[in-house]
Amino acid sequence: MRPGFGHPLDEWRVEQLWTLFDQGIQYSNESQIWSEWWTLWRRAAGGLSEAAQLRLLDDMTFVLQPPGTSRYRKAAGAARAGYEDMVRLAASLERLPVERKIEVAEWLLTRLKKPSENVQSWWAVGRIGARQPFYGSAHGVVPPDIAATWLDAILGLDWKKIDPAAFAAVQIARMTGDRSRDLPDDARAAVIQRLETMGRRRRGSRWFGRPSSSIAPTRAASSAKRCRRG
């Protein structure tokens, strides 16, 4: 879909791809088509501007907001489907303004109070509250005091039963060396303690014991998976 960051044709390719957004999809009654539509934009998200990412979010807000919420109206056109894919896409839009990121995460946390919500939404909360973005600016990171409240909710989970909990906690509590982004030491200590109880003390300490801006988030994700398997 796009060559990738740094490629001379990446910006042009994304611009060409974005022209498809206004066209929408043809077979709007098929849920699989909607799933592929949202997946397309999630994979291209890193190349999209803030304005484009805001348009994507606005196209999903009616579905993403908790039931009973009426702040956002239904988008024009066919009814949107593929809620879980929308959640993953929304969590990957790192160029959104901070207040919109917070709004989406708070929606998910409200939904997660109900057993019917897919636990993978915890993954999304972790991505939105991550201290080290994949491609976005550090200035767009959710403030640590707000992210700390999300971490408290994650620490209240049974990590052995909630598969994405460890990943989410690592993303929110990891150390970057930037005081404006990092959570307090006691918050990191709480996560390390939980990881230790899962039998991976060295791995947990490695994530939090020094600034981790050089540690790729994918490594943290794979380490969290190994931690759960242990």
C-alpha positions as CSV (number, residue, x, y, z in Angstrom):
1,M,0.0,0.0,0.0
2,R,2.8,2.4,0.8
3,P,6.6,2.0,0.4
4,G,7.3,3.1,4.0
5,F,8.9,6.0,6.0
6,G,11.9,7.5,4.2
7,H,11.0,6.2,0.8
8,P,10.9,9.0,-1.8
9,L,7.6,7.9,-3.2
10,D,5.9,7.3,0.2
11,E,4.2,10.7,0.4
12,W,2.9,10.5,-3.2
13,R,1.6,6.9,-2.7
14,V,-0.3,7.9,0.4
15,E,-1.8,11.0,-1.4
16,Q,-3.0,8.7,-4.1
17,L,-4.5,6.2,-1.6
18,W,-6.3,9.0,0.3
19,T,-8.3,9.9,-2.7
20,L,-10.2,6.7,-2.2
21,F,-11.6,7.7,1.1
22,D,-14.3,10.0,-0.2
23,Q,-15.4,7.2,-2.6
24,G,-16.1,4.9,0.3
25,I,-16.9,1.2,-0.3
26,Q,-19.3,-0.3,-2.8
27,Y,-20.7,-3.3,-1.0
28,S,-21.6,-1.5,2.2
29,N,-23.8,-4.3,3.5
30,E,-20.9,-6.8,3.8
31,S,-19.2,-6.7,7.2
32,Q,-16.0,-8.3,5.8
33,I,-15.6,-5.4,3.4
34,W,-15.9,-2.9,6.2
35,S,-13.3,-4.8,8.2
36,E,-10.9,-4.7,5.2
37,W,-11.7,-1.0,4.8
38,W,-10.7,0.0,8.3
39,T,-7.6,-2.3,8.1
40,L,-6.5,-0.5,5.0
41,W,-6.4,2.8,6.8
42,R,-4.8,1.4,9.9
43,R,-1.9,0.1,7.8
44,A,-1.6,3.4,6.0
45,A,-2.1,5.5,9.2
46,G,1.6,6.4,9.6
47,G,1.6,8.2,6.3
48,L,-1.6,10.2,6.9
49,S,-1.7,13.9,8.0
50,E,-3.4,15.0,11.2
51,A,-6.3,16.3,9.1
52,A,-6.8,13.0,7.4
53,Q,-6.6,11.1,10.7
54,L,-9.2,13.4,12.1
55,R,-11.5,12.7,9.2
56,L,-11.1,9.0,9.8
57,L,-11.9,9.3,13.5
58,D,-14.9,11.5,12.7
59,D,-16.2,8.8,10.4
60,M,-16.1,6.3,13.3
61,T,-17.1,8.3,16.3
62,F,-20.8,7.5,16.2
63,V,-20.0,3.8,16.5
64,L,-17.1,4.2,18.9
65,Q,-18.9,6.3,21.5
66,P,-20.5,4.2,24.3
67,P,-24.2,3.3,23.8
68,G,-26.4,6.0,25.1
69,T,-23.9,8.8,24.2
70,S,-25.3,11.3,21.8
71,R,-22.4,13.8,21.3
72,Y,-21.6,12.6,17.8
73,R,-24.2,12.0,15.1
74,K,-24.2,9.1,12.6
75,A,-22.0,9.7,9.6
76,A,-23.6,10.3,6.3
77,G,-24.0,7.3,4.0
78,A,-24.2,3.6,4.7
79,A,-24.1,2.4,8.3
80,R,-20.6,1.7,9.5
81,A,-19.7,-1.8,10.6
82,G,-16.6,-3.5,11.9
83,Y,-16.4,-2.1,15.4
84,E,-13.3,-4.0,16.6
85,D,-11.4,-2.9,13.5
86,M,-12.4,0.7,14.1
87,V,-11.0,0.4,17.7
88,R,-7.7,-0.8,16.3
89,L,-7.6,1.9,13.7
90,A,-8.5,4.7,16.2
91,A,-5.7,3.5,18.5
92,S,-3.2,3.8,15.7
93,L,-4.0,7.4,14.8
94,E,-1.0,9.0,16.6
95,R,-1.3,12.4,14.9
96,L,-4.7,13.1,16.5
97,P,-4.9,16.0,19.0
98,V,-4.3,14.9,22.5
99,E,-7.9,15.7,23.6
100,R,-9.3,13.4,20.9
101,K,-7.0,10.6,22.0
102,I,-8.2,11.0,25.5
103,E,-11.8,11.0,24.4
104,V,-11.4,7.7,22.5
105,A,-9.6,6.0,25.4
106,E,-12.3,7.2,27.9
107,W,-15.0,5.7,25.6
108,L,-13.2,2.4,25.6
109,L,-12.7,2.4,29.3
110,T,-16.4,3.0,29.8
111,R,-17.2,0.2,27.4
112,L,-14.7,-2.1,29.1
113,K,-16.8,-1.9,32.3
114,K,-19.2,-4.3,30.6
115,P,-18.2,-8.0,30.1
116,S,-19.5,-7.9,26.6
117,E,-16.7,-5.6,25.4
118,N,-13.9,-7.4,23.6
119,V,-10.8,-7.4,25.9
120,Q,-8.6,-6.4,23.0
121,S,-9.8,-2.9,23.6
122,W,-7.3,-2.9,26.5
123,W,-4.6,-3.2,23.8
124,A,-6.1,0.0,22.2
125,V,-6.0,1.8,25.6
126,G,-2.3,0.9,25.9
127,R,-1.5,2.2,22.4
128,I,-3.3,5.4,22.9
129,G,-1.6,6.0,26.3
130,A,1.9,4.8,25.1
131,R,4.8,6.9,26.3
132,Q,6.8,6.2,23.1
133,P,4.8,6.6,19.9
134,F,5.5,4.4,16.8
135,Y,5.6,7.4,14.4
136,G,3.8,10.3,16.0
137,S,5.4,13.3,17.8
138,A,6.3,13.2,21.4
139,H,4.3,16.4,21.8
140,G,1.2,14.3,21.0
141,V,1.6,11.9,23.9
142,V,-1.2,11.8,26.4
143,P,-0.2,13.6,29.7
144,P,1.2,11.3,32.3
145,D,-1.4,12.2,35.0
146,I,-4.2,11.0,32.7
147,A,-2.3,7.9,31.5
148,A,-1.6,7.0,35.1
149,T,-5.4,6.7,35.8
150,W,-5.6,4.3,32.8
151,L,-2.7,2.3,34.2
152,D,-4.5,2.1,37.6
153,A,-7.4,0.4,35.8
154,I,-5.1,-2.0,34.0
155,L,-3.4,-2.9,37.3
156,G,-6.8,-3.8,38.6
157,L,-7.1,-6.6,36.0
158,D,-6.2,-10.2,36.2
159,W,-3.3,-10.3,33.6
160,K,-3.5,-14.0,33.2
161,K,-7.1,-13.8,32.1
162,I,-6.9,-10.4,30.2
163,D,-4.4,-11.2,27.5
164,P,-3.5,-7.6,26.4
165,A,-3.1,-6.2,29.9
166,A,0.6,-6.7,30.1
167,F,1.2,-5.1,26.8
168,A,-1.0,-2.1,27.7
169,A,0.8,-1.6,31.0
170,V,4.2,-1.7,29.4
171,Q,3.3,0.9,26.8
172,I,1.9,3.3,29.3
173,A,4.6,2.8,32.1
174,R,7.8,2.4,30.0
175,M,10.5,4.9,30.7
176,T,11.6,7.4,28.0
177,G,13.9,9.7,30.0
178,D,11.5,12.6,29.2
179,R,10.0,13.9,32.4
180,S,7.1,15.5,30.6
181,R,6.0,12.0,29.4
182,D,7.2,9.5,32.0
183,L,5.0,8.3,34.8
184,P,6.1,8.4,38.4
185,D,8.6,5.8,39.6
186,D,6.0,4.2,41.8
187,A,3.8,3.5,38.8
188,R,6.6,1.8,37.0
189,A,7.5,-0.1,40.1
190,A,3.9,-1.4,40.3
191,V,4.1,-2.7,36.8
192,I,7.5,-4.3,37.3
193,Q,6.1,-6.1,40.4
194,R,3.3,-7.5,38.4
195,L,5.6,-8.7,35.7
196,E,7.8,-10.3,38.4
197,T,4.9,-12.2,39.7
198,M,4.5,-13.6,36.2
199,G,8.1,-14.9,36.3
200,R,9.9,-12.4,34.1
201,R,11.8,-10.1,36.5
202,R,14.7,-9.4,34.2
203,R,12.6,-8.6,31.2
204,G,10.4,-6.3,33.2
205,S,13.3,-4.5,34.7
206,R,14.9,-4.1,31.3
207,W,11.9,-2.3,30.0
208,F,11.7,0.2,32.9
209,G,15.2,0.5,34.3
210,R,16.5,3.0,31.8
211,P,15.2,5.3,29.1
212,S,13.6,3.1,26.5
213,S,13.2,5.4,23.5
214,S,15.7,3.2,21.6
215,I,13.7,0.0,22.3
216,A,11.2,-0.7,19.5
217,P,7.6,-1.0,20.7
218,T,7.4,-4.3,18.8
219,R,10.0,-5.7,21.1
220,A,8.0,-4.8,24.1
221,A,4.9,-6.4,22.5
222,S,6.7,-9.6,21.8
223,S,8.3,-9.6,25.3
224,A,4.9,-9.1,26.8
225,K,3.6,-12.1,24.9
226,R,6.5,-14.2,26.2
227,C,5.8,-13.0,29.6
228,R,2.1,-14.2,29.4
229,R,3.2,-17.6,28.0
230,G,5.5,-18.0,31.0
